[in-house]
């Protein structure tokens, strides 16, 4: 079990960050903003970042890992870049690149290289439902099972996808002219990921993440997000 948890640690961070941004919240219409359901449709290029703290032993009342300074715990920093598309019928899709740097505690999980920092990058995409409410507030609902992450750099390269279900509200705000958009999510909401979406089997990896993304409306089609040049041999 410990080896399995270590193997998926980076993937879990990626999935947690993604699903936290597009999970279920109360959807309500607001006076004077319902017209934005149409004006928001189209593509927005976004970029931003965040961090996650994973604590396999859980968190105490002041949101510190129960296992203390030495761990086990795992800290990641990441950044996103890509395109979010708002379609009609309250449907949408996000696709882009995620780059992640993570550092486990001195005591992470047993096994070779279990406490060595690592980095990675992945192509990611998922789908969601959305509605625009009062004051341009957007509420998202993640479409279960739509997340795909394919790592092309780092120890998770070619490891396949891990599907998770994480519940909790996430919101965004659209500017009155529908040209700019902001997404936020963060402390103190705790995320408990699942490995089996059908049976809701919990993983012992509670996490807390801070995430902020900002985007602008593209004229026509947004450019495709691209990786930096290949590292030198």
BALOBA-1460 file (C-alpha; in Angstrom, 3 decimals):
// residues 233
<rec num="1" residu="x" x="0.000" y="0.000" z="0.000"/>
<rec num="2" residu="x" x="2.817" y="2.420" z="0.842"/>
<rec num="3" residu="x" x="4.509" y="1.767" z="-2.474"/>
<rec num="4" residu="x" x="1.252" y="2.365" z="-4.316"/>
<rec num="5" residu="x" x="0.716" y="5.665" z="-2.517"/>
<rec num="6" residu="x" x="4.219" y="6.881" z="-3.303"/>
<rec num="7" residu="x" x="3.861" y="5.915" z="-6.951"/>
<rec num="8" residu="x" x="0.731" y="8.011" z="-7.411"/>
<rec num="9" residu="x" x="1.738" y="10.971" z="-5.250"/>
<rec num="10" residu="x" x="2.407" y="13.366" z="-8.142"/>
<rec num="11" residu="x" x="-0.686" y="12.202" z="-10.019"/>
<rec num="12" residu="x" x="-2.787" y="12.733" z="-6.912"/>
<rec num="13" residu="x" x="-1.568" y="16.315" z="-6.596"/>
<rec num="14" residu="x" x="-2.401" y="16.971" z="-10.226"/>
<rec num="15" residu="x" x="-5.849" y="15.454" z="-9.884"/>
<rec num="16" residu="x" x="-6.593" y="17.224" z="-6.610"/>
<rec num="17" residu="x" x="-5.628" y="20.578" z="-8.045"/>
<rec num="18" residu="x" x="-7.713" y="20.030" z="-11.140"/>
<rec num="19" residu="x" x="-10.870" y="18.743" z="-9.552"/>
<rec num="20" residu="x" x="-10.761" y="21.307" z="-6.789"/>
<rec num="21" residu="x" x="-11.093" y="23.966" z="-9.430"/>
<rec num="22" residu="x" x="-14.232" y="22.514" z="-11.010"/>
<rec num="23" residu="x" x="-16.349" y="20.811" z="-8.366"/>
<rec num="24" residu="x" x="-19.966" y="21.140" z="-7.422"/>
<rec num="25" residu="x" x="-21.439" y="24.244" z="-5.777"/>
<rec num="26" residu="x" x="-24.858" y="25.859" z="-5.492"/>
<rec num="27" residu="x" x="-25.827" y="27.244" z="-8.899"/>
<rec num="28" residu="x" x="-28.036" y="30.339" z="-8.940"/>
<rec num="29" residu="x" x="-29.032" y="33.028" z="-11.421"/>
<rec num="30" residu="x" x="-28.429" y="36.702" z="-10.654"/>
<rec num="31" residu="x" x="-30.333" y="39.784" z="-11.852"/>
<rec num="32" residu="x" x="-28.668" y="41.474" z="-14.783"/>
<rec num="33" residu="x" x="-26.078" y="38.742" z="-15.364"/>
<rec num="34" residu="x" x="-28.035" y="35.977" z="-17.045"/>
<rec num="35" residu="x" x="-27.131" y="37.476" z="-20.447"/>
<rec num="36" residu="x" x="-23.523" y="36.455" z="-19.786"/>
<rec num="37" residu="x" x="-24.451" y="32.822" z="-20.374"/>
<rec num="38" residu="x" x="-24.171" y="33.735" z="-24.058"/>
<rec num="39" residu="x" x="-21.429" y="36.364" z="-23.950"/>
<rec num="40" residu="x" x="-19.052" y="34.103" z="-22.012"/>
<rec num="41" residu="x" x="-19.137" y="31.435" z="-24.703"/>
<rec num="42" residu="x" x="-15.808" y="31.066" z="-26.463"/>
<rec num="43" residu="x" x="-12.166" y="30.491" z="-25.563"/>
<rec num="44" residu="x" x="-10.055" y="32.040" z="-22.785"/>
<rec num="45" residu="x" x="-6.307" y="31.629" z="-22.430"/>
<rec num="46" residu="x" x="-5.334" y="31.187" z="-18.769"/>
<rec num="47" residu="x" x="-2.221" y="30.880" z="-16.620"/>
<rec num="48" residu="x" x="-1.641" y="30.665" z="-12.897"/>
<rec num="49" residu="x" x="-0.385" y="28.465" z="-10.142"/>
<rec num="50" residu="x" x="-0.797" y="27.111" z="-6.672"/>
<rec num="51" residu="x" x="0.444" y="24.718" z="-4.030"/>
<rec num="52" residu="x" x="-0.818" y="21.613" z="-2.248"/>
<rec num="53" residu="x" x="0.101" y="20.076" z="1.101"/>
<rec num="54" residu="x" x="-0.669" y="16.357" z="1.321"/>
<rec num="55" residu="x" x="-0.821" y="14.820" z="4.793"/>
<rec num="56" residu="x" x="-1.453" y="11.046" z="4.807"/>
<rec num="57" residu="x" x="-2.024" y="11.179" z="8.567"/>
<rec num="58" residu="x" x="-4.588" y="13.965" z="8.256"/>
<rec num="59" residu="x" x="-4.591" y="17.500" z="9.663"/>
<rec num="60" residu="x" x="-5.065" y="18.781" z="13.208"/>
<rec num="61" residu="x" x="-7.413" y="21.586" z="14.303"/>
<rec num="62" residu="x" x="-4.972" y="24.284" z="13.200"/>
<rec num="63" residu="x" x="-4.410" y="22.602" z="9.813"/>
<rec num="64" residu="x" x="-0.968" y="21.157" z="10.491"/>
<rec num="65" residu="x" x="-0.100" y="17.546" z="9.515"/>
<rec num="66" residu="x" x="-0.885" y="15.224" z="12.407"/>
<rec num="67" residu="x" x="2.414" y="13.438" z="11.806"/>
<rec num="68" residu="x" x="4.493" y="16.499" z="12.720"/>
<rec num="69" residu="x" x="7.543" y="18.126" z="11.181"/>
<rec num="70" residu="x" x="9.274" y="14.979" z="9.928"/>
<rec num="71" residu="x" x="6.196" y="13.597" z="8.252"/>
<rec num="72" residu="x" x="5.048" y="11.881" z="6.312"/>
<rec num="73" residu="x" x="3.809" y="14.855" z="4.290"/>
<rec num="74" residu="x" x="4.349" y="16.075" z="0.753"/>
<rec num="75" residu="x" x="4.420" y="19.646" z="-0.572"/>
<rec num="76" residu="x" x="3.951" y="20.559" z="-4.227"/>
<rec num="77" residu="x" x="4.109" y="23.774" z="-6.217"/>
<rec num="78" residu="x" x="2.682" y="23.909" z="-9.709"/>
<rec num="79" residu="x" x="1.642" y="26.176" z="-12.537"/>
<rec num="80" residu="x" x="-1.032" y="25.826" z="-15.222"/>
<rec num="81" residu="x" x="-1.257" y="27.185" z="-18.745"/>
<rec num="82" residu="x" x="-3.863" y="26.463" z="-21.389"/>
<rec num="83" residu="x" x="-7.291" y="27.120" z="-22.837"/>
<rec num="84" residu="x" x="-10.707" y="27.000" z="-21.201"/>
<rec num="85" residu="x" x="-13.684" y="26.825" z="-23.550"/>
<rec num="86" residu="x" x="-17.239" y="27.769" z="-22.575"/>
<rec num="87" residu="x" x="-19.731" y="26.077" z="-24.885"/>
<rec num="88" residu="x" x="-23.500" y="26.399" z="-25.119"/>
<rec num="89" residu="x" x="-25.902" y="24.341" z="-22.973"/>
<rec num="90" residu="x" x="-23.748" y="25.152" z="-19.905"/>
<rec num="91" residu="x" x="-20.922" y="22.843" z="-20.996"/>
<rec num="92" residu="x" x="-17.204" y="23.544" z="-21.026"/>
<rec num="93" residu="x" x="-13.736" y="22.040" z="-21.335"/>
<rec num="94" residu="x" x="-10.244" y="22.861" z="-20.085"/>
<rec num="95" residu="x" x="-7.047" y="21.658" z="-21.725"/>
<rec num="96" residu="x" x="-3.465" y="22.657" z="-21.101"/>
<rec num="97" residu="x" x="-0.115" y="21.956" z="-19.495"/>
<rec num="98" residu="x" x="0.657" y="21.431" z="-15.838"/>
<rec num="99" residu="x" x="4.199" y="21.727" z="-14.479"/>
<rec num="100" residu="x" x="4.821" y="20.522" z="-10.938"/>
<rec num="101" residu="x" x="7.654" y="20.521" z="-8.390"/>
<rec num="102" residu="x" x="7.219" y="18.502" z="-5.199"/>
<rec num="103" residu="x" x="9.156" y="17.920" z="-2.023"/>
<rec num="104" residu="x" x="8.339" y="15.072" z="0.377"/>
<rec num="105" residu="x" x="9.195" y="15.215" z="4.058"/>
<rec num="106" residu="x" x="12.265" y="13.467" z="5.409"/>
<rec num="107" residu="x" x="9.989" y="10.583" z="6.350"/>
<rec num="108" residu="x" x="7.656" y="10.035" z="3.396"/>
<rec num="109" residu="x" x="7.049" y="6.370" z="2.590"/>
<rec num="110" residu="x" x="9.409" y="3.441" z="2.833"/>
<rec num="111" residu="x" x="11.290" y="2.322" z="-0.233"/>
<rec num="112" residu="x" x="14.148" y="3.558" z="-2.436"/>
<rec num="113" residu="x" x="14.074" y="7.262" z="-3.348"/>
<rec num="114" residu="x" x="10.892" y="7.759" z="-1.331"/>
<rec num="115" residu="x" x="12.014" y="11.113" z="0.093"/>
<rec num="116" residu="x" x="13.763" y="12.608" z="-2.972"/>
<rec num="117" residu="x" x="12.237" y="15.782" z="-4.480"/>
<rec num="118" residu="x" x="11.019" y="15.455" z="-8.052"/>
<rec num="119" residu="x" x="9.468" y="17.421" z="-10.895"/>
<rec num="120" residu="x" x="7.127" y="16.658" z="-13.759"/>
<rec num="121" residu="x" x="4.967" y="17.991" z="-16.550"/>
<rec num="122" residu="x" x="1.738" y="16.708" z="-18.046"/>
<rec num="123" residu="x" x="-0.870" y="17.396" z="-20.684"/>
<rec num="124" residu="x" x="-4.226" y="17.642" z="-18.916"/>
<rec num="125" residu="x" x="-7.868" y="18.070" z="-19.884"/>
<rec num="126" residu="x" x="-11.320" y="17.713" z="-18.320"/>
<rec num="127" residu="x" x="-14.927" y="18.784" z="-18.859"/>
<rec num="128" residu="x" x="-17.413" y="20.657" z="-16.670"/>
<rec num="129" residu="x" x="-20.884" y="22.185" z="-16.399"/>
<rec num="130" residu="x" x="-21.215" y="25.866" z="-15.490"/>
<rec num="131" residu="x" x="-23.649" y="28.681" z="-14.751"/>
<rec num="132" residu="x" x="-23.213" y="32.413" z="-14.280"/>
<rec num="133" residu="x" x="-24.884" y="33.985" z="-11.248"/>
<rec num="134" residu="x" x="-25.052" y="37.356" z="-9.511"/>
<rec num="135" residu="x" x="-22.201" y="39.814" z="-10.082"/>
<rec num="136" residu="x" x="-20.595" y="37.596" z="-12.716"/>
<rec num="137" residu="x" x="-19.926" y="34.727" z="-10.312"/>
<rec num="138" residu="x" x="-19.402" y="31.446" z="-12.186"/>
<rec num="139" residu="x" x="-20.098" y="28.126" z="-10.495"/>
<rec num="140" residu="x" x="-18.577" y="24.936" z="-11.890"/>
<rec num="141" residu="x" x="-19.505" y="21.284" z="-11.714"/>
<rec num="142" residu="x" x="-16.828" y="18.768" z="-12.722"/>
<rec num="143" residu="x" x="-18.051" y="16.064" z="-15.119"/>
<rec num="144" residu="x" x="-17.131" y="12.807" z="-13.474"/>
<rec num="145" residu="x" x="-14.612" y="10.639" z="-15.266"/>
<rec num="146" residu="x" x="-13.609" y="13.231" z="-17.875"/>
<rec num="147" residu="x" x="-10.147" y="14.041" z="-16.464"/>
<rec num="148" residu="x" x="-7.126" y="12.827" z="-18.439"/>
<rec num="149" residu="x" x="-3.502" y="13.517" z="-17.433"/>
<rec num="150" residu="x" x="-0.557" y="12.241" z="-19.440"/>
<rec num="151" residu="x" x="2.894" y="12.966" z="-17.995"/>
<rec num="152" residu="x" x="5.687" y="13.552" z="-20.511"/>
<rec num="153" residu="x" x="8.439" y="14.547" z="-18.047"/>
<rec num="154" residu="x" x="9.472" y="13.298" z="-14.623"/>
<rec num="155" residu="x" x="9.077" y="10.012" z="-12.725"/>
<rec num="156" residu="x" x="5.386" y="9.767" z="-13.655"/>
<rec num="157" residu="x" x="6.112" y="9.758" z="-17.414"/>
<rec num="158" residu="x" x="3.984" y="7.206" z="-19.262"/>
<rec num="159" residu="x" x="2.325" y="6.139" z="-16.001"/>
<rec num="160" residu="x" x="-1.232" y="6.572" z="-17.317"/>
<rec num="161" residu="x" x="-4.123" y="8.417" z="-15.709"/>
<rec num="162" residu="x" x="-5.548" y="8.356" z="-12.209"/>
<rec num="163" residu="x" x="-9.232" y="9.305" z="-11.963"/>
<rec num="164" residu="x" x="-10.435" y="10.936" z="-8.777"/>
<rec num="165" residu="x" x="-13.642" y="12.432" z="-7.482"/>
<rec num="166" residu="x" x="-13.305" y="15.422" z="-5.140"/>
<rec num="167" residu="x" x="-16.374" y="17.269" z="-3.870"/>
<rec num="168" residu="x" x="-16.590" y="20.886" z="-2.752"/>
<rec num="169" residu="x" x="-17.431" y="24.286" z="-4.275"/>
<rec num="170" residu="x" x="-15.296" y="26.176" z="-6.760"/>
<rec num="171" residu="x" x="-16.074" y="29.525" z="-8.274"/>
<rec num="172" residu="x" x="-14.796" y="32.015" z="-10.793"/>
<rec num="173" residu="x" x="-15.573" y="35.613" z="-11.642"/>
<rec num="174" residu="x" x="-16.073" y="37.049" z="-15.126"/>
<rec num="175" residu="x" x="-15.540" y="40.742" z="-15.843"/>
<rec num="176" residu="x" x="-18.624" y="42.776" z="-16.934"/>
<rec num="177" residu="x" x="-17.309" y="42.952" z="-20.504"/>
<rec num="178" residu="x" x="-16.681" y="39.158" z="-20.505"/>
<rec num="179" residu="x" x="-13.046" y="39.702" z="-21.540"/>
<rec num="180" residu="x" x="-11.303" y="38.554" z="-18.353"/>
<rec num="181" residu="x" x="-11.856" y="35.679" z="-15.960"/>
<rec num="182" residu="x" x="-10.428" y="34.644" z="-12.562"/>
<rec num="183" residu="x" x="-10.615" y="31.291" z="-10.745"/>
<rec num="184" residu="x" x="-9.723" y="30.756" z="-7.090"/>
<rec num="185" residu="x" x="-9.772" y="27.932" z="-4.561"/>
<rec num="186" residu="x" x="-7.997" y="27.468" z="-1.270"/>
<rec num="187" residu="x" x="-7.528" y="27.084" z="2.475"/>
<rec num="188" residu="x" x="-9.171" y="25.860" z="4.652"/>
<rec num="189" residu="x" x="-11.097" y="23.394" z="2.492"/>
<rec num="190" residu="x" x="-9.669" y="19.877" z="2.788"/>
<rec num="191" residu="x" x="-9.752" y="17.476" z="-0.152"/>
<rec num="192" residu="x" x="-10.121" y="13.732" z="0.256"/>
<rec num="193" residu="x" x="-9.409" y="12.067" z="-3.114"/>
<rec num="194" residu="x" x="-10.845" y="8.765" z="-4.300"/>
<rec num="195" residu="x" x="-9.247" y="6.108" z="-6.482"/>
<rec num="196" residu="x" x="-12.473" y="4.353" z="-7.481"/>
<rec num="197" residu="x" x="-15.112" y="6.713" z="-8.840"/>
<rec num="198" residu="x" x="-17.853" y="4.112" z="-9.016"/>
<rec num="199" residu="x" x="-17.512" y="2.899" z="-5.431"/>
<rec num="200" residu="x" x="-16.083" y="6.111" z="-3.934"/>
<rec num="201" residu="x" x="-13.106" y="4.348" z="-2.353"/>
<rec num="202" residu="x" x="-11.133" y="6.949" z="-0.389"/>
<rec num="203" residu="x" x="-7.366" y="7.270" z="-0.571"/>
<rec num="204" residu="x" x="-5.591" y="8.051" z="2.725"/>
<rec num="205" residu="x" x="-4.215" y="11.285" z="1.242"/>
<rec num="206" residu="x" x="-6.110" y="14.316" z="2.614"/>
<rec num="207" residu="x" x="-4.769" y="17.527" z="1.120"/>
<rec num="208" residu="x" x="-5.220" y="21.290" z="1.236"/>
<rec num="209" residu="x" x="-4.506" y="23.363" z="-1.875"/>
<rec num="210" residu="x" x="-4.356" y="27.018" z="-2.862"/>
<rec num="211" residu="x" x="-5.032" y="27.739" z="-6.538"/>
<rec num="212" residu="x" x="-5.383" y="30.947" z="-8.565"/>
<rec num="213" residu="x" x="-5.768" y="31.255" z="-12.330"/>
<rec num="214" residu="x" x="-6.438" y="34.243" z="-14.546"/>
<rec num="215" residu="x" x="-7.355" y="34.346" z="-18.213"/>
<rec num="216" residu="x" x="-8.368" y="36.606" z="-21.062"/>
<rec num="217" residu="x" x="-10.754" y="36.128" z="-23.949"/>
<rec num="218" residu="x" x="-9.063" y="35.209" z="-27.220"/>
<rec num="219" residu="x" x="-9.823" y="36.868" z="-30.532"/>
<rec num="220" residu="x" x="-10.817" y="33.925" z="-32.663"/>
<rec num="221" residu="x" x="-9.008" y="30.831" z="-31.395"/>
<rec num="222" residu="x" x="-6.479" y="30.791" z="-28.570"/>
<rec num="223" residu="x" x="-2.933" y="29.601" z="-29.271"/>
<rec num="224" residu="x" x="-2.039" y="26.113" z="-28.140"/>
<rec num="225" residu="x" x="-0.037" y="25.904" z="-24.935"/>
<rec num="226" residu="x" x="3.491" y="24.658" z="-25.626"/>
<rec num="227" residu="x" x="6.293" y="23.205" z="-23.543"/>
<rec num="228" residu="x" x="9.661" y="24.850" z="-23.101"/>
<rec num="229" residu="x" x="12.446" y="23.410" z="-25.271"/>
<rec num="230" residu="x" x="13.615" y="19.905" z="-24.500"/>
<rec num="231" residu="x" x="16.258" y="19.831" z="-21.736"/>
<rec num="232" residu="x" x="19.850" y="19.433" z="-22.900"/>
<rec num="233" residu="x" x="21.185" y="15.839" z="-22.837"/>
